[in-house]
Amino acid sequence: IYARRRAAMAKVLDDAGIEYTLPRGAFYFFPKSPVADDGVFIEALLKERVLAVSGRRFGLPGYFRLAFCVDEDIINASAESFKRAAAAMR
């Protein structure tokens, strides 16, 4: 089930043009923020009703953390929100 959720999250991020490294054993991604200040992008995600945490809190400024331990339908439903938030940064 987690392999499917990871694949779904990867597709959402790919479709939004967001860079990441595929996680191998954890239940979260650390994608690269499309702008240097990850806090700005996190605010854009919040406006789209997507919850993310600053990578700065984990020693990774410029990145953000996303958990994929939620239902696959929720991950898939977030696709347009990620696209809009990423587009707003361009």
Kinemage of the C-alpha trace (Angstrom):
@kinemage 1
@onewidth
@group {chain A} dominant
@subgroup {mainchain}
@vectorlist {calphas} color= white
{ca ile a 1} P 0.000 0.000 0.000
{ca tyr a 2} L 2.838 2.426 0.794
{ca ala a 3} L 4.570 1.704 -2.513
{ca arg a 4} L 1.362 2.750 -4.298
{ca arg a 5} L 1.059 5.877 -2.164
{ca arg a 6} L 4.706 6.762 -2.794
{ca ala a 7} L 4.174 6.313 -6.539
{ca ala a 8} L 1.040 8.463 -6.418
{ca met a 9} L 2.868 11.259 -4.579
{ca ala a 10} L 5.768 11.038 -7.031
{ca lys a 11} L 3.335 11.446 -9.937
{ca val a 12} L 1.697 14.453 -8.295
{ca leu a 13} L 5.095 16.092 -7.816
{ca asp a 14} L 6.268 15.168 -11.335
{ca asp a 15} L 3.112 16.607 -12.886
{ca ala a 16} L 3.626 19.845 -10.933
{ca gly a 17} L 7.277 20.068 -12.019
{ca ile a 18} L 8.616 19.779 -8.476
{ca glu a 19} L 12.038 18.168 -7.956
{ca tyr a 20} L 12.521 15.421 -5.362
{ca thr a 21} L 14.452 12.282 -4.540
{ca leu a 22} L 12.295 9.195 -4.267
{ca pro a 23} L 12.214 8.068 -0.614
{ca arg a 24} L 13.425 4.538 -0.031
{ca gly a 25} L 12.238 3.663 3.465
{ca ala a 26} L 10.472 6.603 5.051
{ca phe a 27} L 6.853 7.728 4.721
{ca tyr a 28} L 7.702 11.233 3.566
{ca phe a 29} L 9.251 13.166 0.701
{ca phe a 30} L 11.610 16.143 0.952
{ca pro a 31} L 10.949 17.920 -2.365
{ca lys a 32} L 12.909 20.975 -3.402
{ca ser a 33} L 10.936 24.188 -3.126
{ca pro a 34} L 10.462 25.901 -6.506
{ca val a 35} L 11.640 29.124 -4.795
{ca ala a 36} L 14.588 29.655 -2.459
{ca asp a 37} L 12.378 30.529 0.523
{ca asp a 38} L 10.494 27.299 1.209
{ca gly a 39} L 8.208 29.210 3.584
{ca val a 40} L 6.797 31.172 0.642
{ca phe a 41} L 5.962 27.963 -1.185
{ca ile a 42} L 4.479 26.391 1.929
{ca glu a 43} L 2.140 29.397 2.207
{ca ala a 44} L 1.080 28.863 -1.417
{ca leu a 45} L 0.382 25.209 -0.618
{ca leu a 46} L -1.635 26.175 2.454
{ca lys a 47} L -3.814 28.422 0.280
{ca glu a 48} L -4.473 25.296 -1.771
{ca arg a 49} L -5.299 23.319 1.397
{ca val a 50} L -2.116 21.226 1.273
{ca leu a 51} L -0.186 20.794 4.493
{ca ala a 52} L 3.617 20.755 4.241
{ca val a 53} L 6.390 21.442 6.738
{ca ser a 54} L 9.460 23.576 6.149
{ca gly a 55} L 12.610 21.632 5.458
{ca arg a 56} L 14.405 24.228 7.554
{ca arg a 57} L 13.007 22.484 10.648
{ca phe a 58} L 14.909 19.365 9.542
{ca gly a 59} L 18.110 21.138 8.553
{ca leu a 60} L 17.117 21.339 4.875
{ca pro a 61} L 16.303 24.956 3.990
{ca gly a 62} L 14.886 25.289 0.498
{ca tyr a 63} L 13.045 21.982 0.808
{ca phe a 64} L 9.738 20.948 2.356
{ca arg a 65} L 8.419 17.744 3.906
{ca leu a 66} L 5.336 15.838 2.740
{ca ala a 67} L 3.985 12.717 4.386
{ca phe a 68} L 2.453 10.077 2.131
{ca cys a 69} L 0.908 7.957 4.874
{ca val a 70} L -2.548 9.256 3.942
{ca asp a 71} L -5.117 7.585 1.723
{ca glu a 72} L -4.147 7.373 -1.946
{ca asp a 73} L -7.346 9.197 -2.942
{ca ile a 74} L -6.235 12.204 -0.882
{ca ile a 75} L -2.836 12.202 -2.565
{ca asn a 76} L -4.393 12.026 -6.027
{ca ala a 77} L -6.897 14.758 -5.174
{ca ser a 78} L -4.024 17.118 -4.315
{ca ala a 79} L -2.595 17.087 -7.860
{ca glu a 80} L -4.268 20.260 -9.113
{ca ser a 81} L -3.437 22.066 -5.872
{ca phe a 82} L 0.270 21.306 -6.317
{ca lys a 83} L 0.130 22.445 -9.937
{ca arg a 84} L -1.519 25.749 -8.996
{ca ala a 85} L 0.876 26.428 -6.113
{ca ala a 86} L 3.930 25.643 -8.257
{ca ala a 87} L 2.616 27.761 -11.137
{ca ala a 88} L 2.136 30.697 -8.763
{ca met a 89} L 5.880 30.580 -8.025
{ca arg a 90} L 6.910 30.942 -11.692
